[in-house]
Amino acid sequence: MHITISDEAASKLRTLLGEEGDAACVRVRESKIGAACKSRIVLRLSIDERSDDDLEAPAQSVPFVIDRDLADQYGENFVVALDEHQAFTVVPA
């Protein structure tokens, strides 16, 4: 897996991980937003712990993981950044 991440996003994630335990990592996951026929699936980040079926890669000293099944669906290359509202964006590269 390969993650390209902006400096600003990496700094914010390192701060968030610093508040967690040593086993914490950043998980790329799917999330449903919206409701009914206007809903869609997007990729998001969450603070989590590793599992046996994860792919892992560090990016700027931030440990990222993704479930192998999700990596099969979206690939193993992602771009992580902050948008104008300081929310994380995750897109397949």
C-alpha distances in whole Angstrom, upper triangle without the diagonal:
4,7,10,13,17,19,21,18,17,20,21,18,19,23,22,20,23,25,23,23,21,19,18,14,13,12,11,14,16,20,23,25,29,31,33,33,31,28,24,21,19,15,16,15,17,18,17,17,15,15,15,13,10,7,7,6,9,10,14,15,13,11,9,8,8,11,10,13,12,8,11,13,11,8,4,6,8,11,13,17,20,23,27,27,25,22,19,17,14,13,11,11
4,7,10,13,16,18,16,14,18,19,16,18,21,21,19,22,25,23,24,22,20,19,15,13,13,12,15,18,21,24,25,29,32,33,33,31,28,25,21,19,15,16,15,17,18,18,19,17,18,19,17,13,10,9,6,8,8,11,13,12,11,9,10,11,14,13,16,14,11,14,15,12,10,6,5,7,9,11,14,18,20,24,25,22,21,17,16,12,12,10,9
4,6,10,12,14,12,11,14,15,13,15,18,18,17,20,22,21,22,21,19,17,13,11,12,10,14,16,19,22,23,27,30,32,32,29,27,23,20,17,13,13,12,15,16,17,18,17,19,20,18,15,12,10,7,8,6,9,11,10,10,8,10,11,14,15,17,15,12,15,16,13,11,8,6,5,6,7,10,14,17,20,21,19,17,13,12,10,10,9,9
4,7,10,12,10,10,13,15,13,15,18,18,18,21,23,23,24,23,22,20,16,14,14,13,16,18,20,23,24,27,31,33,32,30,27,24,21,18,15,15,14,17,18,20,21,20,22,24,22,18,15,14,11,10,7,9,12,11,12,11,13,14,18,19,21,18,15,18,19,15,14,11,8,6,5,6,9,12,15,18,20,17,16,13,12,10,10,10,9
4,6,8,7,6,10,11,10,12,15,15,15,18,20,20,22,21,21,18,15,12,14,13,16,18,20,23,23,26,30,32,32,29,27,24,21,17,15,14,12,15,16,18,20,20,23,24,23,19,17,15,12,10,7,8,11,10,12,11,14,15,19,20,22,19,17,21,21,17,16,14,11,8,6,5,6,9,12,16,17,14,13,10,10,9,11,12,11
4,5,5,6,9,10,11,12,14,15,16,18,21,21,24,23,23,20,17,15,17,16,19,21,22,24,24,27,31,33,33,30,28,25,23,19,17,15,14,17,18,21,23,23,26,28,27,23,21,18,16,13,10,9,12,12,14,14,17,19,22,24,26,23,21,24,24,20,20,18,14,12,8,7,5,8,11,13,15,12,13,10,11,11,13,15,14
4,6,5,6,9,10,11,12,14,15,16,19,20,23,22,23,20,17,16,18,18,21,23,24,27,27,30,33,36,36,33,31,28,26,22,20,18,16,18,18,21,23,24,27,29,28,24,22,20,17,14,10,8,11,11,15,15,19,21,25,26,28,25,24,27,27,23,23,20,17,15,12,10,8,10,13,15,16,13,14,12,13,14,16,18,17
4,5,5,6,9,10,11,13,14,16,18,19,22,22,23,20,17,15,18,18,21,23,23,25,25,28,31,34,34,31,29,27,25,21,19,17,15,17,17,21,23,24,27,30,29,25,24,21,18,16,13,11,13,12,16,16,19,21,25,27,29,26,25,28,28,24,24,22,19,16,13,10,8,7,10,12,13,9,11,10,12,14,16,19,19
4,5,5,6,9,10,11,12,14,16,17,20,20,20,17,14,12,14,14,17,19,19,22,22,25,28,31,32,29,26,24,22,18,15,13,11,13,14,17,19,21,24,26,26,22,21,18,16,14,11,10,12,10,13,13,16,18,21,24,25,22,21,25,24,21,21,19,16,13,10,7,5,6,9,12,12,9,9,7,9,11,14,16,16
4,5,5,6,9,10,10,12,15,16,18,17,18,15,12,11,14,14,17,20,21,24,24,27,31,34,34,31,29,26,24,20,17,15,12,14,13,16,18,19,22,25,24,20,19,16,13,11,8,6,8,7,10,11,15,17,21,23,25,22,21,25,25,21,21,18,16,14,11,9,8,9,13,16,16,12,12,10,12,13,15,17,17
4,5,5,6,9,10,11,13,15,17,17,18,16,14,13,16,17,20,23,23,26,26,29,33,36,36,33,31,29,26,23,20,17,14,15,14,18,19,21,24,27,27,23,22,19,17,13,11,9,9,9,13,14,18,20,24,26,28,25,25,28,28,25,25,22,20,17,15,12,11,11,14,16,16,12,13,12,15,16,19,21,21
4,6,5,6,9,10,11,13,16,17,18,15,13,12,15,16,18,21,21,24,23,26,29,33,34,31,28,26,24,21,18,15,12,13,12,16,18,20,23,26,26,23,22,19,18,15,13,11,12,10,13,14,17,19,23,26,27,24,24,28,27,24,25,22,20,17,15,12,10,9,13,14,13,9,10,10,13,14,18,20,21
4,5,5,6,8,10,11,14,14,14,11,9,8,11,13,15,18,19,22,22,25,29,32,33,30,27,25,22,19,16,13,10,10,9,12,14,16,20,23,23,19,19,16,14,12,11,10,10,7,10,10,13,16,19,22,24,21,21,25,25,22,22,20,18,15,14,11,11,11,14,16,15,12,11,9,12,13,17,19,20
4,5,5,6,9,10,12,12,13,11,10,10,13,15,18,21,22,26,26,29,32,35,36,34,31,29,26,23,19,16,13,13,11,13,15,17,20,23,24,20,19,16,15,12,11,9,8,6,9,11,15,18,21,24,26,24,23,27,27,25,24,21,20,18,17,13,14,14,17,19,19,15,15,13,16,16,20,21,22
4,5,5,7,9,12,13,15,12,12,12,15,18,20,23,23,26,26,29,32,36,37,34,31,29,27,24,21,18,14,13,12,15,16,19,22,25,26,23,23,19,18,15,14,13,11,10,13,14,18,20,24,27,29,26,26,30,30,27,27,25,23,21,19,16,15,14,18,19,18,14,14,14,17,18,22,24,25
4,5,6,7,11,12,13,10,10,10,13,15,17,20,20,23,23,26,29,32,34,31,28,27,24,21,19,15,12,10,8,11,14,16,20,23,24,21,21,18,18,15,15,14,13,10,12,13,16,18,21,24,26,24,24,28,27,25,26,23,22,20,19,15,15,14,17,19,17,14,13,12,16,17,21,23,24
4,5,5,8,8,9,7,7,8,12,14,17,20,21,24,25,28,31,34,35,33,30,28,25,22,19,16,12,10,7,10,11,13,17,20,21,18,19,16,15,13,13,13,11,8,9,11,13,17,19,22,25,23,23,26,27,25,25,22,22,19,19,16,16,16,20,22,20,17,16,14,17,18,21,23,24
4,5,8,8,11,9,10,12,15,18,21,24,24,28,28,31,34,37,39,36,33,32,29,26,23,19,16,14,11,13,14,16,20,23,24,21,22,19,18,15,15,14,12,10,12,14,17,20,23,26,28,26,26,30,30,28,28,25,25,23,22,19,19,19,22,24,22,18,18,17,21,21,24,26,27
4,7,9,11,9,11,13,16,19,21,24,23,27,27,30,33,36,38,35,32,31,28,26,23,19,16,13,10,12,14,17,20,24,25,22,23,20,20,18,18,18,15,13,14,16,18,21,23,27,29,27,27,31,31,29,30,27,27,24,24,20,20,20,23,24,22,19,18,18,21,22,26,28,29
4,7,8,6,9,11,14,17,19,22,22,25,26,29,32,35,37,35,31,30,27,25,22,19,15,12,8,9,10,13,17,20,22,19,20,18,19,17,18,18,15,13,13,14,16,19,21,24,26,24,25,29,29,28,28,25,25,23,23,20,21,21,24,26,24,20,19,18,21,21,25,27,28
4,5,6,9,12,15,18,20,23,24,27,29,32,34,37,39,37,34,32,29,27,24,21,17,14,10,10,9,12,15,18,21,19,20,17,18,17,19,19,15,14,13,15,16,19,21,24,26,25,25,29,30,28,28,26,26,25,25,22,24,24,27,29,27,24,23,21,24,24,27,28,30
4,6,8,12,15,18,20,24,25,29,30,34,36,39,41,39,35,33,30,28,24,21,18,15,12,11,9,11,14,17,19,17,18,15,16,14,17,17,13,12,11,14,15,18,20,22,25,24,24,28,29,28,27,24,25,24,24,22,24,24,28,30,28,25,24,22,24,24,27,27,29
4,7,10,12,16,18,21,23,26,28,32,34,36,38,37,33,31,28,25,22,20,16,14,10,8,6,7,11,13,16,14,15,13,14,14,16,17,14,12,10,12,12,15,16,19,22,21,21,25,26,25,25,22,23,22,23,21,23,24,27,30,28,25,23,21,23,22,25,25,27
4,7,9,13,15,19,20,23,25,29,31,33,35,33,30,28,25,22,19,16,13,10,6,6,5,8,11,14,16,13,15,12,13,12,14,15,13,10,8,10,10,13,15,18,21,19,20,23,24,23,23,20,21,20,20,18,20,20,24,26,25,21,20,18,20,19,22,23,24
4,6,10,12,16,18,21,23,27,29,32,33,31,28,25,22,20,16,14,10,8,6,5,6,7,11,14,14,11,12,9,10,9,11,13,11,7,5,6,7,10,13,16,18,17,17,20,21,20,19,17,17,16,17,15,17,18,21,24,23,20,18,15,17,16,18,19,21
4,7,9,13,15,18,20,24,26,29,30,28,24,22,19,16,12,10,6,6,5,6,8,9,12,15,15,11,12,10,10,10,10,12,11,7,6,5,6,9,12,15,17,15,15,18,19,17,17,15,15,13,13,11,13,15,18,21,20,17,14,12,13,12,15,16,18
4,6,10,12,16,18,21,24,26,27,25,22,19,16,13,10,8,5,5,6,6,8,8,10,13,12,9,10,9,11,11,13,15,14,11,9,6,5,6,8,12,13,11,12,15,15,14,15,13,14,12,13,12,14,16,18,22,21,18,15,12,13,11,13,14,17
4,7,10,13,15,19,22,24,24,23,19,16,13,10,7,6,5,7,9,10,12,11,13,15,13,10,10,10,11,13,13,16,16,12,11,7,6,5,8,11,12,9,9,13,12,11,12,10,11,9,11,10,13,15,17,20,19,17,14,11,11,8,10,11,13
4,7,10,13,16,19,21,21,20,16,14,10,8,6,5,6,7,10,10,13,13,13,16,14,11,12,13,15,16,17,20,20,16,14,11,9,7,8,11,11,8,10,13,11,10,13,12,13,12,13,13,15,17,18,21,20,19,15,12,12,9,11,12,15
4,7,10,13,15,17,18,16,13,10,6,6,5,6,9,10,13,14,16,16,16,19,16,14,15,17,18,20,20,23,23,19,18,14,13,10,10,13,11,8,11,13,11,10,13,14,15,13,15,14,16,17,18,21,20,19,15,13,12,10,11,12,16
4,6,10,12,14,15,14,10,8,6,5,6,6,9,10,14,15,18,18,19,21,19,18,19,20,21,22,22,24,25,21,20,17,16,13,14,16,15,12,15,17,14,13,17,18,18,16,17,15,17,17,17,20,18,18,14,13,12,11,13,15,18
4,7,8,10,12,10,7,6,5,6,9,10,13,14,17,18,21,22,22,25,22,21,22,23,25,26,26,28,28,25,24,21,19,17,17,19,17,14,17,19,16,15,19,20,21,19,19,18,19,19,19,21,19,20,16,15,14,14,15,17,20
4,7,10,11,8,5,6,6,7,10,11,14,15,19,20,23,25,25,28,26,24,25,26,27,27,27,29,29,26,25,22,22,20,20,22,21,18,20,22,19,18,21,23,22,20,20,18,19,18,17,19,17,18,14,15,14,14,15,18,21
4,7,8,6,4,7,9,10,14,14,17,19,22,24,27,28,29,31,29,28,29,29,30,31,30,32,33,29,29,26,25,23,24,26,24,21,23,25,21,21,24,26,26,23,23,22,22,21,19,20,18,20,17,18,17,17,18,21,24
4,6,6,5,8,11,13,16,17,20,21,25,26,29,30,30,32,30,29,31,32,33,34,33,35,36,32,32,29,28,25,25,27,25,22,25,26,23,23,26,28,28,26,26,25,25,24,23,24,22,24,20,21,20,21,21,24,27
4,5,6,9,12,15,18,20,23,24,27,28,31,32,32,34,31,31,32,33,35,36,36,38,39,35,34,31,30,27,26,28,25,23,26,26,23,23,27,29,30,28,28,28,28,27,26,27,25,27,24,24,23,23,23,25,28
4,6,8,12,15,19,20,24,25,29,30,33,33,33,35,32,31,32,34,35,37,36,38,39,36,35,32,30,27,27,28,25,23,26,26,22,23,26,29,29,27,28,27,28,27,25,27,26,27,24,25,23,23,22,24,27
4,7,10,13,17,18,22,23,27,28,31,32,32,34,32,31,31,33,33,35,34,36,37,33,33,30,29,26,26,28,25,23,25,26,22,22,25,28,27,25,25,25,25,24,22,23,22,24,21,21,20,20,20,22,25
4,7,10,13,15,18,20,24,25,28,29,28,31,28,27,28,29,30,31,31,33,34,30,30,26,25,23,23,24,22,19,22,23,19,19,22,25,25,22,23,22,23,22,21,22,21,22,19,19,17,18,18,20,23
4,7,10,12,16,18,22,23,26,26,26,28,25,24,25,26,27,28,28,30,31,28,27,23,22,20,20,21,19,16,18,19,16,15,19,21,21,19,19,19,20,20,19,21,20,21,18,17,15,14,14,16,19
4,7,10,13,15,19,20,22,23,23,25,22,20,21,22,23,25,24,27,28,24,24,20,19,16,16,18,15,12,15,16,13,12,16,18,18,16,17,17,18,19,18,21,20,20,16,15,13,12,12,13,17
4,6,10,13,17,18,21,21,22,24,21,19,19,20,21,22,21,23,25,21,21,17,16,14,15,17,16,12,14,16,13,11,14,16,15,13,13,13,14,15,15,18,17,17,13,12,9,8,9,11,14
4,7,10,14,15,18,18,19,21,18,16,16,16,17,18,17,20,21,18,17,13,13,11,12,15,14,10,11,14,12,9,12,13,13,10,11,10,12,13,14,17,17,16,12,10,8,6,7,9,12
4,7,10,12,15,16,18,20,19,16,16,16,16,17,16,18,19,15,15,12,12,11,13,16,16,12,14,17,15,13,15,15,14,11,11,9,11,12,13,16,15,13,10,7,7,6,9,11,14
4,7,9,12,14,16,19,17,14,15,14,14,14,14,16,16,12,12,9,10,10,12,16,16,13,14,17,16,14,16,15,14,11,12,9,11,11,14,17,15,13,10,7,8,7,11,13,16
4,6,10,12,14,17,17,14,15,14,15,15,15,17,16,12,12,10,10,11,13,16,17,15,16,19,19,17,18,17,17,15,15,12,14,14,16,19,17,15,12,10,12,11,15,16,19
4,7,10,13,16,17,14,15,14,15,14,15,16,15,11,10,9,10,12,14,17,19,17,18,21,21,20,21,19,19,17,17,14,16,16,19,21,19,17,14,12,15,14,18,19,21
4,7,9,13,14,12,13,12,14,14,16,18,16,13,10,10,9,10,12,15,17,16,17,20,20,20,20,18,19,18,19,17,19,19,22,25,23,20,18,16,17,16,19,20,23
4,7,10,12,10,12,11,14,14,17,18,16,13,10,10,9,11,12,15,17,16,17,20,21,21,21,19,20,19,21,19,21,22,25,28,26,24,21,19,20,19,21,22,24
4,7,8,7,9,8,11,13,16,18,16,13,10,9,7,9,9,12,15,14,15,18,19,19,19,16,18,18,20,19,22,24,26,30,28,25,23,20,21,19,21,21,23
4,6,6,9,10,14,16,19,21,19,17,13,12,9,9,8,10,13,13,14,16,18,19,19,17,19,20,22,21,25,26,29,32,31,28,25,23,23,21,22,22,24
4,6,9,10,14,17,20,23,21,19,15,14,11,11,9,10,12,14,14,16,18,19,19,17,20,21,24,24,27,29,32,35,34,31,29,26,26,23,24,23,25
4,7,10,13,17,20,23,21,19,15,13,10,9,6,6,9,11,11,12,15,16,15,14,17,18,22,22,25,28,30,34,33,30,27,24,24,21,21,20,22
4,6,10,13,16,19,18,15,12,10,6,5,4,6,9,9,9,11,14,14,13,11,14,15,18,18,22,24,27,30,30,27,24,21,21,18,18,17,19
4,7,11,13,17,16,14,11,8,5,5,6,6,10,10,8,11,13,13,11,9,11,13,16,17,20,23,26,29,29,26,24,20,20,16,17,15,16
4,7,10,13,12,10,7,6,4,7,9,10,13,13,11,14,16,15,13,10,12,12,15,15,18,21,24,28,28,25,22,19,19,16,17,16,16
4,7,10,10,8,6,5,7,9,12,13,16,15,12,16,17,16,13,10,10,11,13,13,16,19,23,26,26,23,21,18,18,15,16,15,15
4,7,6,5,4,6,9,12,15,16,19,18,16,19,21,18,16,13,12,12,13,13,15,18,21,25,25,22,20,17,17,15,17,16,16
4,5,5,7,7,11,13,17,18,21,19,17,20,21,18,17,13,12,11,11,10,12,15,19,22,22,19,18,15,15,14,15,15,15
4,6,8,10,14,17,20,22,25,22,20,24,25,22,20,17,15,14,13,12,13,15,19,21,22,18,18,16,17,16,18,18,17
4,6,9,13,16,20,21,24,23,21,24,26,23,21,18,17,16,15,14,15,17,21,24,24,20,20,17,18,18,20,20,20
4,6,10,13,17,19,22,20,18,22,23,20,19,16,15,14,13,11,13,15,19,22,21,18,17,14,16,15,17,18,18
4,7,10,14,16,19,17,16,19,21,19,18,14,14,13,14,13,15,17,21,24,24,20,19,16,17,15,17,17,18
4,7,11,13,15,13,12,16,17,15,14,11,11,10,12,11,14,16,19,23,22,19,17,14,14,12,14,14,15
4,7,9,12,11,10,13,15,13,13,10,12,11,14,13,16,19,21,25,24,22,19,16,16,13,15,14,16
4,6,8,7,6,10,11,10,10,9,11,11,13,13,17,19,22,25,25,22,19,16,15,12,13,12,15
4,6,5,6,9,10,11,11,10,13,14,17,17,20,23,25,28,27,25,22,19,18,15,16,14,17
4,5,5,6,9,10,9,9,13,14,18,19,22,25,27,31,30,28,25,22,20,17,17,15,17
4,5,5,6,9,10,11,14,15,19,20,23,26,27,31,30,29,25,22,21,17,17,15,17
4,5,5,6,8,9,12,12,15,16,20,22,23,27,27,25,22,19,17,13,13,11,14
4,5,5,5,5,9,10,14,15,19,22,23,27,27,25,22,19,17,13,12,10,12
4,6,6,8,11,13,17,19,22,25,26,30,30,29,25,22,20,16,15,12,14
4,6,9,11,13,16,18,21,23,24,28,28,27,24,21,18,15,13,10,13
4,7,8,9,12,14,17,20,21,25,25,24,21,18,15,11,9,6,9
4,6,8,12,14,18,21,22,26,27,25,22,19,16,13,10,7,8
4,7,10,13,17,20,22,26,26,24,22,18,16,12,11,8,8
4,7,10,14,17,19,23,24,22,20,16,14,10,9,6,5
4,7,10,13,15,19,20,18,16,12,10,7,6,4,5
4,7,10,12,16,17,15,14,10,8,6,5,6,6
4,7,10,13,14,12,10,7,6,5,7,9,10
4,7,10,11,9,8,6,5,7,9,12,12
4,7,8,5,5,5,6,9,12,15,16
4,5,5,5,6,7,10,12,16,17
4,6,7,10,10,14,16,19,20
4,5,9,10,14,17,20,22
4,7,9,13,16,19,20
4,6,10,13,17,18
4,7,10,14,15
4,7,10,12
4,7,9
4,6
4
